[in-house]
C-alpha cells in the first residue's frame, strides 16, 4: 500500500479494484482538511480509520460536516459529500468537468478563465518568508531546504508538453 491512510478511498483500501476516482476521493479529503483543519476520517487507530472510510464509502455513515456550513454554504457541503461517497456516484467519475463546474467553485468565486489564462491573482499573499514565520518556533531550524536550493541548470526539455 502506498499513501497516507486517511486519504485512501475505500475501494483502494479493500482491494475492490480502483481507477481515477480514488484521486477524487483524496481531493475531497484535502479540501475537507483545508476547510476544517482536520482529516474527515482520522480516528487515532488505523482499523477504526479504515472502518469509518468504508462506512462513509458505502453510505452506512455520514460525512461529518459542521451544521453551520451545511446551513450557510450548501455548495461546500454538497461538494464534499459528492466527492467522499461511493465510487459509482462520486463527483468526477465521468468527467473532471463535473468537478470544475460544481456550484462550489461558483460560490467561492473561482475564475476558471483567469486560471486557464494564467492571469489569476492569488487570493492570499504571504506577508513574510518561511524563515521569518518559523524563526521563533522551538524545534524549528529556521532554515528550509528550498531556501538555499540552487538554480536548476539542467536540460528542461522533459517538461515541454507540460510547461507551456
C-alpha positions, 0 to 999 in steps of 0.5 A, a space after each residue: 500500500 502506498 499513501 497516507 491512510 486517511 486519504 485512501 478511498 475505500 475501494 483502494 483500501 479493500 482491494 475492490 479494484 480502483 481507477 481515477 476516482 480514488 484521486 477524487 476521493 483524496 481531493 475531497 479529503 484535502 479540501 475537507 482538511 483545508 476547510 476544517 483543519 482536520 482529516 474527515 476520517 482520522 480516528 487515532 487507530 488505523 482499523 477504526 480509520 479504515 472502518 469509518 472510510 468504508 462506512 462513509 464509502 458505502 453510505 452506512 455513515 455520514 460525512 461529518 460536516 459542521 451544521 453551520 456550513 451545511 446551513 450557510 454554504 450548501 455548495 461546500 457541503 454538497 461538494 464534499 459529500 459528492 466527492 467522499 461517497 461511493 465510487 459509482 456516484 462520486 463527483 468526477 467519475 465521468 468527467 473532471 468537468 463535473 468537478 470544475 463546474 460544481 456550484 462550489 467553485 461558483 460560490 467561492 468565486 473561482 475564475 476558471 478563465 483567469 486560471 486557464 489564462 494564467 492571469 489569476 491573482 492569488 487570493 492570499 499573499 504571504 506577508 513574510 518568508 518561511 524563515 521569518 514565520 518559523 524563526 521563533 518556533 522551538 524545534 524549528 531550524 529556521 532554515 528550509 531546504 528550498 531556501 538555499 536550493 540552487 538554480 536548476 541548470 539542467 536540460 528542461 526539455 522533459 517538461 515541454 508538453 507540460 510547461 507551456 
